[in-house]
Amino acid sequence: NDDELALLFAVCHPALSPETRVTFALKTVCGLTVPQIAAVMGMLLLAERFGGIGNWSKYQVLFLLGYGGLVDGIINVFFGYNVAFISRRLGRGQFDHTLIQPQPIVVSLLTEGFNPAFGLPSLLPGTVLLGIALPHLVLPQIAGWWFLFAINMVASVAVVLAFQFAFGSLAFRAPRATEEISSSTMHLLMQLKSFPLDGLGAVLTGSLLTAVPVGGVAWLPCRALLGMGGGVTSYWLTPLLSMVLALVAVVTFWKGLQYYGRVGSQRYSNFGHRN
């Protein structure tokens, strides 16, 4: 997109001096960071004004926001170029590019989305918020807390990707109608990921952990990591949820891929490999 091209231009253009390249790149990164900060300002102001939200203290809310921001940043760094937005590749005919590569599809999807320059602005706000919150929190006295943090972070990323691939697989059968469904599902997860879900009731909370797994992105793992989850077993709820959702996504995507193998691409746009 335009932001990625701007960074590429700043770093690689031979006609620019090194100072101009650095300045241009810093301006672009700052421009991409501002929307990330603006996205969490509402929750930050509420937490500051009322000293917290529900049974979450101000710094616990900061931890929740930082954790969710870090999940968003990791996805942007490692699953860019429409890997996380898989319906775009399928709907535009771009998935043929992946199929003709001399390596397994899984390897392609895990490697070709690496985009650190564009993902860095998403990582910065989350990292800063975590750095501010951690010194003010009384963390559970459990050995290997950072290991559990890393496991839950990977599981949260897997929850997002599983949800994206499960719904994005619809583009195998209806490429024109569902080309941008991944944009809508990602927007849904990212907009709601940082809200505490305590007090919503069993039915609504269960729906937001399964059908629309917003709670598995940040709320559920943060409750466990902050000692609010009620026991050591809570640390493994998000990894378990991610495995179940990943299984659903794999089955859905494989069924769609089998259909794609029979009928081929039904649509090629200007973003695909031919018209």
Buried (B, 14 or more C-beta within 10 A) or exposed (E): EEBBEBBBBBBEEEEBEEEEBEEBBEEBBEEBBEEBBEBBEEBBEEBEEEEBBEEBBBBBBBBBBBBBBBBBBBBBBBBBBBBBBBBBBBBBBBBBEBEEEEEEEEEBBEEBBEBEBBBBBBBBBBBBBBEBBEEEBEEBEEEEBEEBBEBBBBBBBBBBBBBBBBBBBBBBBBBEEBBEBBBEBBEBBBEBBBBBBEEBEEEEBEBBBBEBBBBBBBBBBBBBBBBBBEEEEBBBBBBEBBBBBBEBBBEBBEEBBEEBEEEEBBBBBEEBEEE
